[in-house]
Amino acid sequence: MRVEIWSDIACPWCYVGKARFEKALAAFPHREDVEVVHRSFELDPGRAKGDVESVLTMLTRKYGMSEAQAEAGEDNLGAQAAAEGLDYRTRGRDHGNTFDMHRLLHLAKERGRQDELIQALYRANFAEERSVFAEGDERLVELATGAGLDAAEVRAVLADPEAYADAVREDEREAAELGANGFPFFVLDRKYGVSGAQPAEVFAQALGQAWGERAPLKLVDQGDAEACGPDGCAVPPRG
């Protein structure tokens, strides 16, 4: 069974939702038969690379909150993250363009290190003091190599703005086609969708339902044709 997760590194509920989903997945009896794939979504796709501002400033400007409301929202997110065992800096974080991070996540998928990279990016953005936005490409190279990627490959992707760009846009197009209107967005076997950072119990129920409703394989009977079996291949003698 495949679970696809559309999320953004700048999305705090994606950070929390990933932890809740993983809690449900860890207890799922068929955990080893579940493939998890991270898909790209940008909360702020129009933001230029290098346009970095504080999270509190972004919240007050974009959503018309007062500073006190923005701080209260961050405090609430910090408490929600702590309940899942996650570190979360409620003050001093910044916000910027995540497109290059998504491009690197597609490279990481090809190299079998996607979960390691997304976890490193989440931790750096939400828990660490150093910015993932303000320090430029070398900060991303540091995080990507720490997640097991080759530094030369990472730098090559970052140097070429077209590398994996189509893959990111395709993920975002698919999210729209699937009707995603809240993130994180979880899709189970392309049959069930779960929107938002739901409690672990909701994810557990969705996993069980999707697993139980997998359609058995239907064979088309085309007669007795030669085939190999568990004991090998019986090759008929030449006449």
C-alpha positions in Angstrom: 0.0 0.0 0.0 1.3 3.5 -0.8 0.7 6.6 1.2 1.5 9.9 -0.4 1.9 13.0 1.7 1.7 16.5 0.2 3.4 19.0 2.5 5.6 22.0 2.7 8.7 22.6 4.9 7.3 26.0 5.9 4.0 24.4 7.2 4.0 23.8 10.9 1.0 21.6 10.8 2.8 19.4 8.3 5.6 19.0 10.8 3.1 18.0 13.5 1.0 15.9 11.2 4.0 13.9 10.0 4.7 12.9 13.7 1.1 11.9 14.3 0.9 9.9 11.1 4.2 8.1 12.0 2.8 7.3 15.4 -0.1 5.5 13.7 2.1 3.9 11.1 4.5 2.5 13.8 1.5 0.6 15.4 0.0 -0.6 12.1 0.3 -4.4 11.8 1.3 -4.1 8.1 3.8 -1.4 8.5 6.5 -3.1 6.4 4.1 -3.3 3.5 3.4 0.5 3.4 5.4 2.7 1.1 5.5 6.4 2.1 6.2 9.0 -0.6 6.5 12.8 0.1 5.0 15.1 -2.5 5.7 18.8 -3.0 3.4 21.6 -2.1 4.3 25.3 -1.6 2.3 27.4 0.8 3.9 30.6 -0.6 4.8 29.8 -4.2 4.9 33.5 -5.3 7.6 34.4 -2.8 10.9 35.2 -4.5 14.0 33.3 -3.5 15.9 35.4 -1.0 12.7 37.2 0.2 13.0 36.2 3.9 11.0 37.7 6.8 10.1 36.7 10.3 7.3 34.3 10.8 5.5 36.7 13.1 5.8 39.5 10.5 4.5 37.2 7.8 1.5 36.2 9.9 0.5 39.7 10.8 0.9 40.9 7.2 -0.7 37.9 5.4 -3.6 37.1 7.8 -4.2 40.5 9.4 -3.4 39.2 12.9 -2.2 41.4 15.7 1.2 40.6 17.0 -0.3 39.2 20.1 -2.6 36.9 18.1 0.4 35.7 16.0 2.4 35.0 19.2 -0.5 33.1 20.7 -0.8 31.0 17.6 2.9 30.1 17.7 2.6 29.2 21.4 -0.3 26.9 20.6 1.7 25.2 17.8 4.6 24.9 20.2 2.4 23.1 22.7 1.0 20.8 20.0 4.5 19.9 18.8 5.7 19.3 22.3 2.8 16.8 22.8 4.2 14.8 19.9 7.8 14.9 21.2 8.9 17.6 18.8 11.0 20.7 19.5 9.5 23.9 18.2 10.9 27.4 18.5 7.9 29.7 19.0 10.0 32.9 18.6 12.8 34.0 16.2 11.9 31.7 13.2 11.8 33.1 9.7 9.9 32.3 6.5 10.9 32.1 2.9 10.7 30.3 -0.4 10.8 26.5 -0.3 11.0 25.6 -4.0 14.7 24.6 -3.8 14.0 22.3 -0.8 11.3 20.6 -2.8 13.7 20.1 -5.7 16.2 18.5 -3.4 13.5 16.2 -2.0 13.0 14.8 -5.5 16.7 14.1 -5.7 16.5 12.5 -2.3 13.6 10.3 -3.4 15.7 9.0 -6.3 18.6 8.2 -3.9 16.4 6.6 -1.3 16.9 9.3 1.3 13.7 11.3 1.0 12.4 10.8 4.6 15.8 11.5 6.0 16.0 14.8 4.2 12.5 16.0 4.9 13.0 15.2 8.6 16.3 17.2 8.6 14.6 20.2 6.9 11.7 20.2 9.3 14.0 20.0 12.3 16.2 22.8 11.0 13.2 25.0 10.2 11.2 24.5 13.3 13.6 23.6 16.1 17.1 24.9 15.3 18.3 28.5 15.6 20.0 28.7 12.3 17.8 29.6 9.3 17.1 27.4 6.4 16.3 30.5 4.3 18.7 33.2 5.2 22.0 31.4 4.9 21.8 30.5 1.2 22.5 27.3 -0.7 25.3 26.1 1.5 22.9 25.7 4.4 20.8 23.4 2.2 24.0 21.5 1.1 24.9 21.0 4.7 21.5 19.6 5.6 21.2 17.4 2.5 24.7 15.9 3.0 23.8 15.3 6.6 20.8 13.3 5.4 23.0 11.1 3.2 23.1 12.9 -0.2 26.2 13.6 -2.2 27.4 17.2 -1.9 28.3 17.5 -5.6 24.9 16.3 -6.7 23.2 18.6 -4.3 25.2 21.6 -5.5 24.5 20.6 -9.1 20.7 20.6 -8.5 20.8 24.0 -6.7 22.9 25.5 -9.5 20.4 24.4 -12.2 17.0 26.1 -11.5 15.3 23.6 -13.9 16.5 20.5 -12.2 13.4 18.7 -10.8 11.4 21.8 -11.2 8.9 20.0 -13.4 8.5 17.3 -10.8 7.6 19.8 -8.2 5.1 21.5 -10.4 3.6 18.1 -11.3 3.1 17.2 -7.6 1.4 20.5 -7.1 -0.9 20.0 -10.1 -1.8 16.5 -8.8 -2.7 18.0 -5.4 -5.2 20.3 -7.1 -6.6 17.5 -9.2 -7.2 15.4 -6.1 -9.1 18.2 -4.5 -6.5 19.0 -1.8 -7.6 22.1 0.1 -5.7 21.7 3.4 -2.2 20.6 4.2 -0.6 18.2 5.0 -2.7 16.1 2.7 -2.4 12.3 2.9 -3.6 10.0 0.1 -3.9 6.3 0.8 -3.7 4.1 -2.3 -5.3 6.9 -4.4 -8.6 5.9 -2.7 -8.8 7.8 0.6 -7.7 11.3 1.5 -6.9 12.7 5.0 -6.6 16.5 5.3 -4.6 18.2 8.0 -2.7 17.2 11.2 -5.3 14.7 12.4 -4.9 12.8 15.6 -3.0 9.5 15.3 -6.3 7.6 15.9 -7.7 9.1 12.6 -4.6 8.0 10.7 -4.8 4.5 12.2 -8.4 4.2 11.2 -7.6 5.4 7.6 -4.7 2.9 7.3 -6.9 0.0 8.5 -9.7 0.9 6.2 -7.5 1.4 3.1 -5.7 -1.9 3.8 -8.9 -3.8 4.3 -10.4 -2.6 1.1 -7.5 -3.4 -1.2 -8.9 -5.1 -4.2 -7.6 -8.7 -4.7 -5.8 -9.4 -8.0 -8.1 -10.7 -10.6 -6.5 -13.1 -13.1 -7.5 -13.5 -16.7 -7.7 -17.2 -17.5 -6.0 -17.7 -20.8 -5.6 -21.5 -20.6 -2.6 -23.6 -19.5 0.4 -21.6 -20.6 4.0 -22.4 -19.6 5.2 -20.5 -16.6 7.9 -20.7 -13.9 6.9 -21.6 -10.4 8.4 -21.6 -6.9 10.5 -24.7 -7.7 11.9 -23.2 -10.9 11.1 -23.6 -14.5 10.3 -26.9 -16.1 11.7 -26.7 -19.6 10.1 -29.4 -21.9 12.6 -31.6 -23.7 13.2 -31.1 -27.3 11.4 -33.5 -29.5 
